[in-house]
Amino acid sequence: MSMVHELYTGFMGVRIAIPEPTSSNPEYNQRALPQYVDALKAAGAEPVVVSLHESQERVAKLLASVQGVLLPGSPHDVDPQRYGEARAAECADDDPARTAADELLLQDAFNLRKPILAICHGTQALNVWRNGSLIQDLKTAVNHRPGREVVEAHPVRIAEGSRLTRILSTAGEEEIEVNSSHHQAIRTPGDQLRVAAISPGDGVIEAVELDAPEHFVVGVQWHPERTYTQKSSSRAIFSAFVGAAAAWVPPRVSQPGNGN
């Protein structure tokens, strides 16, 4: 049985698509979604949960109604065959339903230049979709998986001149302490993605962004939705994303014979 797909209404403005949780861990599904929803609502957006259990017409209608896409975390890993590798023993199973939803939302967002915020697994999915690769299991001196209750697991150094630098300057921070809950990370950034932050202790890529100033695409490995009420940097990320979605306008489609 699928979830109600417009669980949280009441906003008349910015609508943000989130893929329906489809992991094999019901406890994770029930716990994680409200955190993203609460952060989006606090930033002034209306979350719209998109499920591929719906008809194609219904999904198309939902996508046409949103101005941005949030790709959340997941307890699953991206199928390594998607970036040309055999599955390592440490690699968790993939979630084909989530992959299909991610790819649908990414295609729509890139076609129409809708803003994208990707978080943890969502960042890895974005990177692989853009033909990048992943480290299947981190083995470094920095603990990137200390537990979801740890608010400040390690520092993250933001790349000078990046969009993320401009976002976090509103919070008065250039190097921030972040939480951490991942055992994989980006090895090679995908097409037109540039490194926006690293973990200085081991060089692990902690954020990427699209190298295109007209299109807001930011992916972070940490979980700003979990620390939205505690950290100004987390609030700044969501505020910038929702602000970009509020400013989004559909690209102009040239009409045959109009000379444009």
C-alpha positions as CSV (number, residue, x, y, z in Angstrom):
1,M,0.0,0.0,0.0
2,S,1.5,3.3,-1.0
3,M,1.7,6.3,1.2
4,V,-0.4,9.4,0.9
5,H,1.5,11.5,-1.5
6,E,0.7,15.0,-0.5
7,L,1.0,14.5,3.2
8,Y,1.7,18.1,4.2
9,T,-0.3,20.9,2.7
10,G,-1.0,24.4,3.6
11,F,1.7,26.3,1.6
12,M,0.5,28.0,-1.5
13,G,4.0,28.7,-2.9
14,V,7.0,26.6,-3.3
15,R,6.5,22.9,-3.8
16,I,9.4,20.4,-3.5
17,A,9.3,16.8,-4.7
18,I,10.7,14.0,-2.6
19,P,10.8,10.3,-3.6
20,E,8.6,8.1,-1.5
21,P,10.7,6.0,1.0
22,T,10.9,2.5,-0.4
23,S,13.7,1.0,1.6
24,S,13.4,-2.5,3.1
25,N,13.7,-0.9,6.6
26,P,10.2,0.4,7.7
27,E,11.6,2.0,10.8
28,Y,14.0,4.1,8.7
29,N,11.3,5.0,6.3
30,Q,9.0,6.2,9.1
31,R,11.8,8.1,11.0
32,A,13.6,9.8,8.1
33,L,10.8,11.3,6.0
34,P,9.4,13.6,8.7
35,Q,12.9,15.2,9.2
36,Y,13.1,16.2,5.6
37,V,9.5,17.4,5.6
38,D,10.0,19.5,8.8
39,A,13.1,21.1,7.4
40,L,11.4,22.0,4.1
41,K,8.3,23.3,5.9
42,A,10.4,25.4,8.2
43,A,12.2,26.9,5.2
44,G,8.8,27.8,3.7
45,A,8.2,25.0,1.2
46,E,5.5,22.4,0.7
47,P,6.9,18.8,0.4
48,V,5.2,16.6,-2.2
49,V,6.0,12.9,-1.8
50,V,6.2,11.3,-5.3
51,S,5.5,7.5,-5.6
52,L,5.9,5.5,-8.8
53,H,3.0,3.4,-7.6
54,E,0.8,6.2,-8.9
55,S,-0.3,6.3,-12.6
56,Q,2.0,7.9,-15.1
57,E,-0.5,10.7,-15.5
58,R,-0.6,11.3,-11.7
59,V,3.2,11.4,-11.4
60,A,3.4,13.7,-14.4
61,K,0.9,16.1,-12.8
62,L,2.8,16.1,-9.5
63,L,6.1,16.8,-11.3
64,A,4.5,19.6,-13.2
65,S,3.4,21.2,-9.9
66,V,6.8,21.3,-8.2
67,Q,9.6,23.9,-8.4
68,G,12.4,21.8,-6.9
69,V,13.6,18.3,-6.1
70,L,15.1,16.9,-2.8
71,L,16.9,13.6,-3.0
72,P,17.1,12.2,0.6
73,G,19.3,9.6,2.3
74,S,18.7,5.9,2.3
75,P,20.0,2.8,4.1
76,H,20.7,1.2,0.7
77,D,23.6,1.8,-1.6
78,V,23.6,2.6,-5.3
79,D,24.1,-0.5,-7.5
80,P,27.9,-0.4,-8.3
81,Q,27.2,-1.9,-11.7
82,R,25.8,1.5,-12.6
83,Y,29.4,2.9,-12.4
84,G,31.1,-0.1,-13.8
85,E,32.2,-2.0,-10.7
86,A,31.5,-5.4,-9.2
87,R,29.7,-5.3,-5.8
88,A,32.1,-5.3,-2.9
89,A,31.3,-7.4,0.2
90,E,30.7,-4.2,2.2
91,C,28.3,-2.7,-0.3
92,A,24.7,-2.8,0.8
93,D,21.9,-3.9,-1.4
94,D,20.4,-1.4,-3.8
95,D,16.8,-0.2,-3.9
96,P,15.6,-0.4,-7.5
97,A,12.3,1.4,-6.7
98,R,14.3,4.3,-5.2
99,T,16.7,4.4,-8.1
100,A,13.8,4.6,-10.6
101,A,12.3,7.5,-8.7
102,D,15.6,9.3,-8.3
103,E,16.2,9.0,-12.1
104,L,12.8,10.3,-12.9
105,L,13.1,13.3,-10.6
106,L,16.6,14.0,-11.8
107,Q,15.6,13.9,-15.5
108,D,12.7,16.2,-14.9
109,A,14.8,18.7,-12.9
110,F,17.7,18.8,-15.4
111,N,15.4,19.1,-18.3
112,L,13.7,22.1,-16.8
113,R,16.6,23.4,-14.6
114,K,14.7,23.0,-11.4
115,P,16.8,23.4,-8.2
116,I,18.1,20.1,-6.7
117,L,19.3,19.5,-3.1
118,A,20.7,16.0,-2.6
119,I,21.6,14.6,0.8
120,C,23.9,11.6,1.6
121,H,22.6,8.7,-0.6
122,G,20.9,11.3,-2.8
123,T,24.2,12.9,-3.5
124,Q,25.7,9.5,-4.5
125,A,22.7,8.8,-6.7
126,L,23.1,12.2,-8.3
127,N,26.8,11.6,-8.9
128,V,26.3,8.2,-10.5
129,W,23.5,9.5,-12.7
130,R,25.9,12.1,-13.9
131,N,28.4,9.3,-14.8
132,G,30.5,9.6,-11.7
133,S,31.8,6.8,-9.5
134,L,31.8,6.0,-5.8
135,I,34.1,4.5,-3.1
136,Q,32.1,1.4,-2.1
137,D,33.4,1.4,1.5
138,L,35.4,4.1,3.3
139,K,38.5,3.0,5.2
140,T,40.0,6.2,6.5
141,A,41.2,7.7,9.8
142,V,38.0,9.8,10.0
143,N,34.9,8.1,11.4
144,H,32.2,8.9,8.8
145,R,29.6,6.8,10.6
146,P,29.7,7.6,14.3
147,G,25.9,7.3,14.8
148,R,23.0,9.5,13.8
149,E,22.7,11.2,17.2
150,V,26.2,12.7,16.8
151,V,25.7,16.3,15.8
152,E,29.4,17.2,15.1
153,A,31.3,14.2,13.8
154,H,34.1,16.0,11.9
155,P,34.9,19.2,10.1
156,V,34.2,20.0,6.5
157,R,36.2,22.5,4.5
158,I,34.2,24.4,1.9
159,A,35.8,25.1,-1.5
160,E,36.6,28.7,-2.1
161,G,34.4,30.3,-4.8
162,S,31.8,27.6,-4.6
163,R,28.0,28.1,-4.4
164,L,28.2,26.3,-1.1
165,T,30.6,29.0,0.2
166,R,28.1,31.7,-0.8
167,I,25.3,29.8,0.9
168,L,27.2,29.3,4.2
169,S,28.6,32.8,4.3
170,T,25.1,33.8,5.3
171,A,25.7,31.6,8.4
172,G,29.1,33.2,8.9
173,E,31.0,29.9,8.4
174,E,33.6,28.7,5.9
175,E,34.6,25.5,7.7
176,I,31.8,23.7,9.5
177,E,31.4,20.8,11.8
178,V,28.9,18.3,10.4
179,N,27.1,15.1,11.4
180,S,28.0,12.0,9.4
181,S,26.2,8.8,8.5
182,H,27.7,7.3,5.4
183,H,30.2,4.5,4.5
184,Q,30.4,5.4,0.8
185,A,31.5,8.6,-0.9
186,I,32.2,10.1,-4.3
187,R,35.4,8.8,-6.0
188,T,35.1,10.7,-9.3
189,P,32.6,13.6,-9.7
190,G,30.1,13.1,-12.4
191,D,29.7,15.2,-15.6
192,Q,29.8,19.0,-14.8
193,L,29.9,18.3,-11.1
194,R,32.7,20.0,-9.1
195,V,33.9,19.4,-5.6
196,A,32.3,21.9,-3.2
197,A,33.7,20.5,0.1
198,I,36.0,17.9,1.6
199,S,36.8,16.3,4.9
200,P,40.2,17.8,5.7
201,G,41.2,14.8,7.8
202,D,41.2,12.4,4.9
203,G,40.3,14.2,1.7
204,V,36.9,12.5,1.3
205,I,34.5,14.5,-0.9
206,E,31.7,15.9,1.2
207,A,29.8,18.0,-1.2
208,V,29.5,18.6,-5.0
209,E,27.6,21.1,-7.0
210,L,26.8,21.7,-10.7
211,D,29.3,23.9,-12.5
212,A,26.5,26.0,-13.9
213,P,25.6,29.3,-12.1
214,E,22.1,29.4,-13.6
215,H,21.1,26.0,-12.2
216,F,21.1,25.3,-8.4
217,V,22.3,21.7,-7.9
218,V,24.0,21.0,-4.5
219,G,24.7,17.6,-3.0
220,V,26.1,17.1,0.6
221,Q,27.1,13.9,2.3
222,W,26.0,15.1,5.7
223,H,22.4,15.4,7.0
224,P,21.4,19.0,7.4
225,E,17.8,18.0,8.0
226,R,18.7,16.3,11.3
227,T,20.4,19.5,12.6
228,Y,18.0,22.1,11.2
229,T,17.0,23.5,14.5
230,Q,20.5,23.3,16.0
231,K,22.9,24.7,13.3
232,S,22.7,27.9,11.3
233,S,24.6,26.2,8.4
234,S,21.8,23.6,8.1
235,R,19.2,26.3,8.0
236,A,21.2,28.2,5.4
237,I,21.4,25.2,3.0
238,F,17.6,24.6,3.1
239,S,16.8,28.4,2.9
240,A,19.1,28.7,-0.2
241,F,17.5,25.7,-1.8
242,V,13.9,26.8,-1.2
243,G,14.8,30.3,-2.3
244,A,16.2,29.0,-5.6
245,A,13.0,27.0,-6.0
246,A,10.9,30.1,-5.3
247,A,12.8,32.0,-8.0
248,W,12.6,29.2,-10.6
249,V,10.8,29.9,-13.8
250,P,10.3,27.3,-16.6
251,P,12.8,27.7,-19.5
252,R,11.3,29.4,-22.5
253,V,10.3,27.0,-25.2
254,S,10.9,28.4,-28.7
255,Q,7.9,28.2,-31.0
256,P,8.4,27.2,-34.7
257,G,8.5,30.2,-36.9
258,N,8.7,32.8,-34.3
259,G,12.4,33.5,-34.9
260,N,13.6,32.7,-31.4
